[in-house]
Amino acid sequence: MNSSSIIDLNKSENKTEMEFEDTQQEFLILQQKNIQPIKPKRVKKKKMTNDQALLKLIYGDDYEEHMRNNEEKEIKKMKFLQSKEMAQVRELMESVNNQKRRLKLLDFVLLLISILNMIIAYLENVQKFSSEIKPLIKTASSYRTDYGGSFGVDNRAFCVGMRYLNILVCFILDIGICFRYSLNLRILKIQKLRHPKDNLFSNKKELVWLLTELSLCSLCIPPNLDLDIKDSMLNGSYIYGIDGIILLLTMCKSYLLVRVYIGLSVFSTNEYNKVLYNIHKFHPNNLFCIRSDIKYIPFIILAVGMQLLIIYTGLFLLYSERSFEPFDLTKKTSLKQSKIAEQFESLTETLWLAIVSIITVGYGDIFPQTHLGRFFIVMAYIFGQVLLSILIVAMIDKFRLQSKELRAYFNLKIEQKQRGVQDTAANIISMSLKLRKLQRFFKDKKSYSKRQKIYSMIKDETSRMRMLKMQVIIVIKQFLLVPRNKKKF
């Protein structure tokens, strides 16, 4: 060996000795600190899920290629989602959502304005009736409302001022409706469902709806228009003012409540619309939202619907019945009619009549005396019965047993019937033994009657046992028809 090779071997031996000493020192330091040296972890193979096992069974040798293709598709999808086109689509969707939020807020504001319009029309109508029409009715009570005195003005001036205020509110409401239609058109343009150059007058259907809404929401009474309709019906006379007729028509502005409700409904959101379109290929409409909410929150919908029905019926009855006056005040029937007409002057009495009619109690202490009032009370009865039937269906659906509870119920019922069969069988055996004893040891006439009684009792028990067996068979059939909860794979 050369001298150079010997020197290299010595150097390598010295290095290994130094490394060994260093590792020993590190191990001693770790032992002093109670720290265990890090061991290399074993790489465990991931277990296959049920879906992966199924795919492997289906594809066989092509399973790995199938998984690679899926990974490539996911990578392409991620690249597409991060592209500029998708960024533009997201911006458009955000702008559409913002416009829809503004539309919902505008609908709510328009509803508040329409409620204010109805309140103003109601106050003006009540004041005009008490100051101008009520003195003409002989059977009317002496009580008079004085809204003008509370504001320090004459009642006539109060009515004129309320009419001017109502005109201003109707004008604001019409502007809001026009703005709503323009906002809806803007949303359709962003979604590319309309041409960019379209306006409110380009589509005929939307123009017709816009004009009908504007004509309905612009209903108000001019300041100096006072017309009264006088006529007779059912042994009496009545006076209807033009302001009362317009008040009834202004109640139709409550259709804005339906629009607000549909906007706030869970089933009209974008998430539900996407699910319905992607899975079921179905575009939801307003009727779908109402029917779904009746299934989802039935008691809230029914409570709100019942309250609105009672309030509207009470207002309609107040207008149609308060001015009725019988012809002949000397008769007992006419005196009774005049007392009933006095009761219709307060809103609480008409609300009481609406509640009694909807629930179908009918105490008879107050009833409508005009054709218009009878028409309103019949319509309230029909709608009330519809709401009550929906309430009964919702209660039955709420207290219906689930599949597990039904199976437990039928099991208990089967056990109960089987116990009844066993008890009747035991009774038959004991009675037959008694009959056997009587036949053996007592053959006189007295024991004959006892034997006949026991024999008839055995017959009854056997027929009862047959009936119980039939009931057990019926319950078992019902038990088999109960659907079981299927386990997911």
DRENNUVO-290359 format. One record per residue (C-alpha): residue number from 1; residue in one letter; z, y, x. Coordinates in steps of 0.02 Angstrom, whole numbers. Each point is the difference from the previous one (the first is absolute). Layout:
# DRENNUVO-290359
+-------+------+--------+--------+--------+
| torza | domi |      Z |      Y |      X |
+-------+------+--------+--------+--------+
|   NUM |    A |      Z |      Y |      X |
...
+-------+------+--------+--------+--------+
//
This chain:
# DRENNUVO-290359
+-------+------+--------+--------+--------+
| torza | domi |      Z |      Y |      X |
+-------+------+--------+--------+--------+
|     1 |    M |      0 |      0 |      0 |
|     2 |    N |    -35 |    177 |     57 |
|     3 |    S |    136 |    128 |     30 |
|     4 |    S |    -68 |    113 |   -139 |
|     5 |    S |     13 |   -139 |   -132 |
|     6 |    I |    179 |    -37 |     53 |
|     7 |    I |     45 |    184 |    -19 |
|     8 |    D |    -77 |      3 |   -177 |
|     9 |    L |    100 |   -154 |    -52 |
|    10 |    N |    161 |     78 |     60 |
|    11 |    K |    -37 |    159 |    -97 |
|    12 |    S |    -35 |    -95 |   -161 |
|    13 |    E |    161 |   -102 |     20 |
|    14 |    N |     99 |    161 |     25 |
|    15 |    K |    -79 |     75 |   -158 |
|    16 |    T |     44 |   -151 |   -107 |
|    17 |    E |    178 |      1 |     66 |
|    18 |    M |     16 |    185 |    -41 |
|    19 |    E |    -70 |    -24 |   -176 |
|    20 |    F |    118 |   -146 |    -31 |
|    21 |    E |    149 |    104 |     56 |
|    22 |    D |    -54 |    145 |   -113 |
|    23 |    T |    -15 |   -113 |   -152 |
|    24 |    Q |    172 |    -76 |     37 |
|    25 |    Q |     77 |    174 |      9 |
|    26 |    E |    -82 |     52 |   -165 |
|    27 |    F |     62 |   -159 |    -85 |
|    28 |    L |    179 |     33 |     62 |
|    29 |    I |     -7 |    180 |    -64 |
|    30 |    L |    -60 |    -60 |   -172 |
|    31 |    Q |    140 |   -129 |     -8 |
|    32 |    Q |    130 |    135 |     40 |
|    33 |    K |    -68 |    108 |   -142 |
|    34 |    N |     -8 |   -150 |   -120 |
|    35 |    I |   -187 |     25 |    -22 |
|    36 |    Q |   -108 |   -153 |    -14 |
|    37 |    P |   -166 |      1 |     92 |
|    38 |    I |   -153 |     25 |   -108 |
|    39 |    K |    -89 |   -162 |    -40 |
|    40 |    P |   -184 |     -5 |    -42 |
|    41 |    K |    -23 |    -20 |   -189 |
|    42 |    R |    -99 |   -144 |    -67 |
|    43 |    V |   -148 |     52 |   -104 |
|    44 |    K |     16 |    -85 |   -169 |
|    45 |    K |   -150 |    -39 |   -101 |
|    46 |    K |     -7 |     94 |   -164 |
|    47 |    K |     11 |   -108 |   -153 |
|    48 |    M |   -147 |      9 |   -118 |
|    49 |    T |     29 |     72 |   -172 |
|    50 |    N |    -53 |    -89 |   -159 |
|    51 |    D |   -153 |    111 |    -18 |
|    52 |    Q |    -55 |    -35 |    179 |
|    53 |    A |     25 |   -186 |    -25 |
|    54 |    L |   -107 |      6 |   -157 |
|    55 |    L |   -137 |     96 |     91 |
|    56 |    K |      3 |   -127 |    142 |
|    57 |    L |    -20 |   -141 |   -125 |
|    58 |    I |   -145 |     91 |    -84 |
|    59 |    Y |    -95 |     57 |    154 |
|    60 |    G |     48 |   -140 |    121 |
|    61 |    D |    -79 |     30 |    171 |
|    62 |    D |    -67 |    170 |    -54 |
|    63 |    Y |    176 |     67 |    -30 |
|    64 |    E |      8 |     97 |    164 |
|    65 |    E |   -170 |     81 |    -32 |
|    66 |    H |     57 |     48 |   -174 |
|    67 |    M |    158 |     82 |     70 |
|    68 |    R |   -104 |     94 |    131 |
|    69 |    N |   -117 |     63 |   -135 |
|    70 |    N |    148 |     61 |   -102 |
|    71 |    E |     70 |     91 |    151 |
|    72 |    E |   -169 |     82 |     31 |
|    73 |    K |     -9 |     54 |   -182 |
|    74 |    E |    174 |     76 |     10 |
|    75 |    I |    -47 |     94 |    159 |
|    76 |    K |   -157 |     68 |    -85 |
|    77 |    K |    103 |     50 |   -152 |
|    78 |    M |    125 |     93 |    110 |
|    79 |    K |   -142 |     90 |     90 |
|    80 |    F |    -77 |     48 |   -167 |
|    81 |    L |    167 |     65 |    -64 |
|    82 |    Q |     19 |    106 |    157 |
|    83 |    S |   -177 |     69 |    -12 |
|    84 |    K |    -49 |    177 |    -51 |
|    85 |    E |    -75 |    -58 |   -165 |
|    86 |    M |    167 |    -72 |    -57 |
|    87 |    A |     87 |    160 |     55 |
|    88 |    Q |   -116 |     99 |   -114 |
|    89 |    V |     33 |   -122 |   -143 |
|    90 |    R |    188 |     20 |     26 |
|    91 |    E |    -17 |    189 |     -5 |
|    92 |    L |    -99 |    -13 |   -163 |
|    93 |    M |    131 |   -116 |    -76 |
|    94 |    E |    141 |    118 |     50 |
|    95 |    S |    -91 |    148 |    -77 |
|    96 |    V |    -30 |   -101 |   -161 |
|    97 |    N |    184 |    -47 |     -9 |
|    98 |    N |     52 |    181 |     26 |
|    99 |    Q |   -117 |     56 |   -139 |
|   100 |    K |     69 |   -134 |   -117 |
|   101 |    R |    178 |     58 |     35 |
|   102 |    R |    -52 |    177 |    -45 |
|   103 |    L |    -81 |    -67 |   -159 |
|   104 |    K |    161 |    -88 |    -52 |
|   105 |    L |    102 |    156 |     35 |
|   106 |    L |   -122 |    105 |   -101 |
|   107 |    D |     12 |   -122 |   -147 |
|   108 |    F |    189 |     16 |      3 |
|   109 |    V |     -9 |    191 |      2 |
|   110 |    L |   -124 |     -1 |   -145 |
|   111 |    L |    118 |   -112 |    -99 |
|   112 |    L |    143 |    124 |     26 |
|   113 |    I |   -111 |    144 |    -56 |
|   114 |    S |    -52 |    -96 |   -157 |
|   115 |    I |    183 |    -36 |    -42 |
|   116 |    L |     38 |    186 |     19 |
|   117 |    N |   -147 |     37 |   -117 |
|   118 |    M |     69 |   -119 |   -133 |
|   119 |    I |    176 |     74 |     13 |
|   120 |    I |    -66 |    178 |    -23 |
|   121 |    A |   -105 |    -53 |   -150 |
|   122 |    Y |    150 |    -89 |    -78 |
|   123 |    L |    118 |    149 |     19 |
|   124 |    E |   -130 |    119 |    -72 |
|   125 |    N |    -32 |   -116 |   -148 |
|   126 |    V |    186 |    -21 |    -41 |
|   127 |    Q |     30 |    188 |      7 |
|   128 |    K |   -151 |     40 |   -109 |
|   129 |    F |     51 |   -130 |   -130 |
|   130 |    S |    179 |     62 |    -12 |
|   131 |    S |    -48 |    185 |    -10 |
|   132 |    E |   -159 |     -4 |   -108 |
|   133 |    I |    -24 |   -167 |    -93 |
|   134 |    K |    181 |    -48 |    -34 |
|   135 |    P |     40 |    151 |   -113 |
|   136 |    L |   -145 |    -54 |   -114 |
|   137 |    I |     80 |   -172 |    -32 |
|   138 |    K |    136 |      4 |   -134 |
|   139 |    T |     83 |   -164 |     50 |
|   140 |    A |     11 |     45 |    185 |
|   141 |    S |    169 |     24 |     82 |
|   142 |    S |     66 |    173 |     44 |
|   143 |    Y |      7 |    -37 |    187 |
|   144 |    R |   -123 |    103 |    104 |
|   145 |    T |    -44 |    -18 |    184 |
|   146 |    D |      4 |    161 |    102 |
|   147 |    Y |    -81 |    -30 |    170 |
|   148 |    G |    -58 |    182 |      7 |
|   149 |    G |    178 |     65 |    -19 |
|   150 |    S |     56 |    -99 |    153 |
|   151 |    F |   -135 |     92 |    103 |
|   152 |    G |     38 |    168 |    -82 |
|   153 |    V |   -166 |     15 |    -94 |
|   154 |    D |    -62 |    -21 |   -178 |
|   155 |    N |    -47 |   -175 |    -58 |
|   156 |    R |   -179 |     55 |    -35 |
|   157 |    A |    -15 |     73 |    175 |
|   158 |    F |     75 |   -161 |     70 |
|   159 |    C |   -136 |   -104 |    -85 |
|   160 |    V |   -138 |    114 |     64 |
|   161 |    G |     70 |     -4 |    177 |
|   162 |    M |     11 |   -190 |     -3 |
|   163 |    R |   -182 |     -9 |    -56 |
|   164 |    Y |    -56 |    110 |    145 |
|   165 |    L |    102 |   -106 |    120 |
|   166 |    N |    -79 |   -157 |    -73 |
|   167 |    I |   -175 |     72 |     30 |
|   168 |    L |     45 |     32 |    182 |
|   169 |    V |     68 |   -178 |     22 |
|   170 |    C |   -158 |    -75 |    -78 |
|   171 |    F |   -109 |    103 |    118 |
|   172 |    I |     97 |    -65 |    152 |
|   173 |    L |    -15 |   -177 |    -68 |
|   174 |    D |   -189 |     16 |    -19 |
|   175 |    I |    -16 |     63 |    180 |
|   176 |    G |    103 |   -148 |     61 |
|   177 |    I |   -110 |   -124 |    -93 |
|   178 |    C |   -159 |     75 |     75 |
|   179 |    F |     79 |     -9 |    173 |
|   180 |    R |     48 |   -182 |    -32 |
|   181 |    Y |   -179 |    -49 |    -42 |
|   182 |    S |    -65 |     89 |    156 |
|   183 |    L |    130 |    -90 |    107 |
|   184 |    N |    -50 |   -168 |    -75 |
|   185 |    L |   -183 |     40 |     37 |
|   186 |    R |     47 |     41 |    180 |
|   187 |    I |     84 |   -170 |     19 |
|   188 |    L |   -155 |    -88 |    -67 |
|   189 |    K |   -109 |     95 |    123 |
|   190 |    I |    111 |    -52 |    146 |
|   191 |    Q |    -12 |   -181 |    -58 |
|   192 |    K |   -191 |     24 |     -9 |
|   193 |    L |     -3 |    -46 |   -184 |
|   194 |    R |    -85 |    166 |    -43 |
|   195 |    H |   -136 |    104 |     77 |
|   196 |    P |     64 |    142 |    111 |
|   197 |    K |    -93 |    130 |   -107 |
|   198 |    D |     75 |    -58 |   -166 |
|   199 |    N |    110 |    118 |   -102 |
|   200 |    L |    103 |     -8 |   -161 |
|   201 |    F |   -155 |     22 |   -109 |
|   202 |    S |   -109 |   -133 |     81 |
|   203 |    N |     80 |   -150 |    -87 |
|   204 |    K |    -11 |      6 |   -191 |
|   205 |    K |    147 |   -116 |    -36 |
|   206 |    E |    120 |     96 |    110 |
|   207 |    L |    -62 |    163 |    -75 |
|   208 |    V |     37 |    -64 |   -176 |
|   209 |    W |    175 |    -56 |     52 |
|   210 |    L |     31 |    168 |     84 |
|   211 |    L |    -53 |     98 |   -155 |
|   212 |    T |    107 |   -107 |   -117 |
|   213 |    E |    153 |     22 |    111 |
|   214 |    L |    -28 |    187 |     13 |
|   215 |    S |    -21 |     17 |   -189 |
|   216 |    L |    159 |   -101 |    -31 |
|   217 |    C |    105 |     89 |    131 |
|   218 |    S |    -57 |    174 |    -53 |
|   219 |    L |     71 |    -21 |   -177 |
|   220 |    C |    112 |    149 |    -36 |
|   221 |    I |     34 |    123 |   -142 |
|   222 |    P |    -69 |    178 |      9 |
|   223 |    P |    137 |    132 |    -19 |
|   224 |    N |    -54 |     73 |   -168 |
|   225 |    L |    -62 |   -159 |    -85 |
|   226 |    D |    115 |    -51 |   -145 |
|   227 |    L |    -75 |   -122 |   -124 |
|   228 |    D |     98 |   -107 |   -123 |
|   229 |    I |    -64 |   -147 |   -102 |
|   230 |    K |     86 |    -18 |   -172 |
|   231 |    D |    -27 |   -150 |   -113 |
|   232 |    S |     93 |   -126 |   -108 |
|   233 |    M |     29 |   -188 |      9 |
|   234 |    L |    122 |   -129 |    -70 |
|   235 |    N |     87 |    117 |   -126 |
|   236 |    G |     24 |    137 |    128 |
|   237 |    S |    -81 |    136 |    106 |
|   238 |    Y |    -15 |     25 |    187 |
|   239 |    I |    -49 |    137 |    123 |
|   240 |    Y |    -82 |    -43 |    167 |
|   241 |    G |    -31 |    136 |    130 |
|   242 |    I |   -143 |      4 |    125 |
|   243 |    D |    126 |      8 |    143 |
|   244 |    G |     74 |   -166 |    -56 |
|   245 |    I |   -171 |    -84 |     -1 |
|   246 |    I |    -35 |     65 |    176 |
|   247 |    L |    174 |    -62 |     53 |
|   248 |    L |    -47 |   -176 |    -56 |
|   249 |    L |   -163 |     12 |     97 |
|   250 |    T |     89 |     62 |    157 |
|   251 |    M |    104 |   -160 |     -4 |
|   252 |    C |   -162 |    -90 |     47 |
|   253 |    K |     13 |     79 |    173 |
|   254 |    S |    126 |   -135 |     42 |
|   255 |    Y |   -148 |   -108 |     57 |
|   256 |    L |     38 |     79 |    170 |
|   257 |    L |    158 |   -107 |      2 |
|   258 |    V |   -108 |   -157 |      2 |
|   259 |    R |    -99 |     70 |    146 |
|   260 |    V |    159 |     35 |     99 |
|   261 |    Y |     68 |   -172 |    -41 |
|   262 |    I |   -159 |    -87 |     62 |
|   263 |    G |      6 |    103 |    160 |
|   264 |    L |    181 |    -53 |     33 |
|   265 |    S |    -29 |   -183 |    -47 |
|   266 |    V |     19 |   -130 |    137 |
|   267 |    F |   -158 |    -90 |    -54 |
|   268 |    S |   -110 |    154 |     28 |
|   269 |    T |     38 |     15 |    187 |
|   270 |    N |   -129 |    -31 |    136 |
|   271 |    E |     86 |   -158 |     63 |
|   272 |    Y |     -9 |    -86 |   -169 |
|   273 |    N |   -179 |     59 |    -26 |
|   274 |    K |    -52 |    -76 |    168 |
|   275 |    V |     82 |   -167 |    -43 |
|   276 |    L |    -81 |     -5 |   -172 |
|   277 |    Y |   -172 |     41 |     69 |
|   278 |    N |      4 |   -110 |    156 |
|   279 |    I |     73 |   -156 |    -83 |
|   280 |    H |    -45 |     13 |   -184 |
|   281 |    K |   -151 |    119 |      8 |
|   282 |    F |     78 |    106 |   -137 |
|   283 |    H |     12 |    189 |    -18 |
|   284 |    P |    161 |     45 |    -96 |
|   285 |    N |     -7 |    126 |   -141 |
|   286 |    N |    132 |     96 |    -99 |
|   287 |    L |     26 |   -140 |   -128 |
|   288 |    F |     32 |   -124 |    141 |
|   289 |    C |    138 |    114 |     70 |
|   290 |    I |     84 |     18 |   -171 |
|   291 |    R |     -6 |   -187 |    -38 |
|   292 |    S |     62 |    -46 |    174 |
|   293 |    D |    146 |    122 |    -13 |
|   294 |    I |     47 |    -72 |   -171 |
|   295 |    K |     15 |   -169 |     87 |
|   296 |    Y |     84 |     72 |    157 |
|   297 |    I |    124 |    127 |    -73 |
|   298 |    P |     -3 |    -32 |   -189 |
|   299 |    F |    169 |     73 |    -47 |
|   300 |    I |    -31 |    169 |     84 |
|   301 |    I |   -173 |     17 |    -80 |
|   302 |    L |     67 |    -47 |   -172 |
|   303 |    A |    149 |    119 |     12 |
|   304 |    V |   -112 |    148 |     47 |
|   305 |    G |   -129 |    -47 |   -133 |
|   306 |    M |    134 |    -14 |   -136 |
|   307 |    Q |     76 |    169 |     44 |
|   308 |    L |   -170 |     86 |     -3 |
|   309 |    L |    -43 |    -81 |   -167 |
|   310 |    I |    165 |     59 |    -79 |
|   311 |    I |    -20 |    179 |     65 |
|   312 |    Y |   -181 |     19 |    -57 |
|   313 |    T |     35 |    -77 |   -171 |
|   314 |    G |    149 |    117 |    -24 |
|   315 |    L |   -106 |    154 |     41 |
|   316 |    F |   -141 |    -54 |   -116 |
|   317 |    L |    122 |    -33 |   -143 |
|   318 |    L |     86 |    167 |     28 |
|   319 |    Y |   -163 |     93 |    -20 |
|   320 |    S |    -65 |   -100 |   -150 |
|   321 |    E |    160 |     -7 |   -106 |
|   322 |    R |    102 |    159 |     27 |
|   323 |    S |   -105 |    111 |   -118 |
|   324 |    F |     -1 |   -120 |   -149 |
|   325 |    E |     69 |     72 |   -164 |
|   326 |    P |     12 |    -94 |   -168 |
|   327 |    F |    -71 |     82 |   -157 |
|   328 |    D |    139 |    -23 |   -129 |
|   329 |    L |    175 |     27 |     72 |
|   330 |    T |     88 |    -46 |   -165 |
|   331 |    K |    -34 |   -187 |     16 |
|   332 |    K |    111 |   -117 |    101 |
|   333 |    T |   -146 |    -70 |    101 |
|   334 |    S |    -58 |    173 |     50 |
|   335 |    L |    177 |     47 |     55 |
|   336 |    K |      4 |   -155 |    108 |
|   337 |    Q |   -170 |     46 |     72 |
|   338 |    S |     60 |    176 |     40 |
|   339 |    K |    153 |    -67 |     92 |
|   340 |    I |   -111 |   -116 |    102 |
|   341 |    A |   -117 |    146 |     40 |
|   342 |    E |    150 |     98 |     66 |
|   343 |    Q |     41 |   -143 |    118 |
|   344 |    F |   -174 |      7 |     76 |
|   345 |    E |     32 |    175 |     68 |
|   346 |    S |     95 |    -70 |    151 |
|   347 |    L |    -81 |   -102 |    138 |
|   348 |    T |    148 |   -120 |     13 |
|   349 |    E |    -27 |    -62 |   -179 |
|   350 |    T |   -185 |    -35 |     30 |
|   351 |    L |     43 |    -93 |    160 |
|   352 |    W |    127 |   -102 |    -99 |
|   353 |    L |   -134 |    -44 |   -129 |
|   354 |    A |   -119 |    -51 |    140 |
|   355 |    I |    130 |   -116 |     79 |
|   356 |    V |     46 |    -80 |   -167 |
|   357 |    S |   -183 |    -29 |    -44 |
|   358 |    I |    -49 |    -73 |    170 |
|   359 |    I |    147 |   -121 |      0 |
|   360 |    T |    -41 |    -44 |   -184 |
|   361 |    V |    178 |     34 |    -62 |
|   362 |    G |    -45 |    124 |   -139 |
|   363 |    Y |    164 |     72 |    -66 |
|   364 |    G |    -89 |    107 |   -131 |
|   365 |    D |    105 |    156 |     30 |
|   366 |    I |   -156 |     96 |     57 |
|   367 |    F |   -184 |    -39 |    -26 |
|   368 |    P |   -167 |     96 |     12 |
|   369 |    Q |    -63 |     83 |   -160 |
|   370 |    T |   -176 |     54 |     53 |
|   371 |    H |   -157 |   -100 |     37 |
|   372 |    L |     -5 |     64 |    179 |
|   373 |    G |    181 |    -49 |     33 |
|   374 |    R |    -28 |   -173 |    -73 |
|   375 |    F |   -153 |    -24 |    111 |
|   376 |    F |     99 |     47 |    156 |
|   377 |    I |    145 |   -115 |    -45 |
|   378 |    V |   -117 |   -148 |    -31 |
|   379 |    M |    -86 |     27 |    168 |
|   380 |    A |    171 |     10 |     85 |
|   381 |    Y |     50 |   -164 |    -84 |
|   382 |    I |   -159 |    -88 |     62 |
|   383 |    F |     19 |     60 |    180 |
|   384 |    G |    186 |    -38 |     -4 |
|   385 |    Q |    -33 |   -180 |    -54 |
|   386 |    V |   -123 |    -20 |    144 |
|   387 |    L |    131 |     62 |    125 |
|   388 |    L |    135 |   -111 |    -75 |
|   389 |    S |   -113 |   -154 |     10 |
|   390 |    I |    -36 |     39 |    184 |
|   391 |    L |    189 |     16 |     27 |
|   392 |    I |     31 |   -172 |    -78 |
|   393 |    V |   -135 |    -80 |    110 |
|   394 |    A |     74 |     84 |    155 |
|   395 |    M |    175 |    -63 |    -45 |
|   396 |    I |    -65 |   -179 |    -23 |
|   397 |    D |    -92 |      9 |    167 |
|   398 |    K |    155 |     69 |     87 |
|   399 |    F |    117 |   -137 |    -62 |
|   400 |    R |   -124 |   -143 |     23 |
|   401 |    L |     61 |   -143 |    111 |
|   402 |    Q |    -88 |    -33 |    165 |
|   403 |    S |    -71 |   -170 |     50 |
|   404 |    K |    157 |    -57 |     94 |
|   405 |    E |    113 |     59 |   -141 |
|   406 |    L |   -110 |    -87 |   -129 |
|   407 |    R |      6 |   -164 |     94 |
|   408 |    A |    190 |     11 |     15 |
|   409 |    Y |     13 |     42 |   -186 |
|   410 |    F |   -107 |   -150 |    -51 |
|   411 |    N |     98 |   -116 |    116 |
|   412 |    L |    163 |     52 |    -83 |
|   413 |    K |    -79 |    -22 |   -171 |
|   414 |    I |    -60 |   -176 |     43 |
|   415 |    E |    173 |    -48 |     62 |
|   416 |    Q |     79 |     69 |   -158 |
|   417 |    K |   -119 |    -98 |   -112 |
|   418 |    Q |     26 |   -160 |    100 |
|   419 |    R |    188 |     18 |    -17 |
|   420 |    G |    -24 |     20 |   -187 |
|   421 |    V |   -102 |   -162 |     -3 |
|   422 |    Q |    137 |    -91 |     96 |
|   423 |    D |    136 |     65 |   -118 |
|   424 |    T |    -97 |    -53 |   -155 |
|   425 |    A |    -32 |   -173 |     76 |
|   426 |    A |    187 |    -19 |     34 |
|   427 |    N |     39 |     51 |   -180 |
|   428 |    I |   -125 |   -127 |    -67 |
|   429 |    I |     78 |   -140 |    104 |
|   430 |    S |    178 |     44 |    -56 |
|   431 |    M |    -53 |     10 |   -184 |
|   432 |    S |    -93 |   -165 |      8 |
|   433 |    L |    155 |    -83 |     73 |
|   434 |    K |    106 |     70 |   -144 |
|   435 |    L |   -128 |    -64 |   -125 |
|   436 |    R |      3 |   -172 |     82 |
|   437 |    K |    190 |     -8 |    -14 |
|   438 |    L |     -5 |     49 |   -183 |
|   439 |    Q |   -131 |   -132 |    -38 |
|   440 |    R |    103 |   -136 |     84 |
|   441 |    F |    177 |     32 |    -59 |
|   442 |    F |    -19 |    100 |   -164 |
|   443 |    K |   -116 |    -66 |   -133 |
|   444 |    D |     78 |     80 |   -154 |
|   445 |    K |    -68 |    144 |   -104 |
|   446 |    K |    104 |    135 |     87 |
|   447 |    S |    -75 |    -37 |    170 |
|   448 |    Y |   -176 |      3 |    -75 |
|   449 |    S |      5 |    190 |    -25 |
|   450 |    K |     64 |     24 |    178 |
|   451 |    R |   -140 |   -109 |     67 |
|   452 |    Q |   -129 |    101 |    -97 |
|   453 |    K |     66 |    163 |     72 |
|   454 |    I |     -5 |    -68 |    178 |
|   455 |    Y |   -175 |    -68 |    -29 |
|   456 |    S |    -63 |    170 |    -60 |
|   457 |    M |     84 |     85 |    150 |
|   458 |    I |    -89 |   -122 |    118 |
|   459 |    K |   -165 |     43 |    -84 |
|   460 |    D |     32 |    186 |     24 |
|   461 |    E |     48 |    -24 |    182 |
|   462 |    T |   -156 |   -103 |     37 |
|   463 |    S |   -112 |    131 |    -79 |
|   464 |    R |     90 |    134 |    100 |
|   465 |    M |    -25 |   -100 |    161 |
|   466 |    R |   -186 |    -14 |    -36 |
|   467 |    M |    -12 |    188 |    -27 |
|   468 |    L |     93 |     33 |    163 |
|   469 |    K |   -118 |   -117 |     94 |
|   470 |    M |   -149 |     95 |    -71 |
|   471 |    Q |     79 |    165 |     53 |
|   472 |    V |     27 |    -69 |    176 |
|   473 |    I |   -185 |    -46 |     10 |
|   474 |    I |    -51 |    174 |    -59 |
|   475 |    V |    114 |     86 |    127 |
|   476 |    I |    -68 |   -110 |    141 |
|   477 |    K |   -178 |     49 |    -48 |
|   478 |    Q |     49 |    185 |      3 |
|   479 |    F |     83 |    -28 |    168 |
|   480 |    L |   -159 |    -76 |     71 |
|   481 |    L |   -102 |    150 |    -60 |
|   482 |    V |    108 |    125 |     99 |
|   483 |    P |   -100 |     62 |    153 |
|   484 |    R |     77 |    -36 |    169 |
|   485 |    N |      9 |    126 |    142 |
|   486 |    K |   -133 |    -57 |    124 |
|   487 |    K |     50 |      9 |    183 |
|   488 |    K |   -112 |    102 |    113 |
|   489 |    F |    -87 |    -91 |    142 |
+-------+------+--------+--------+--------+
//
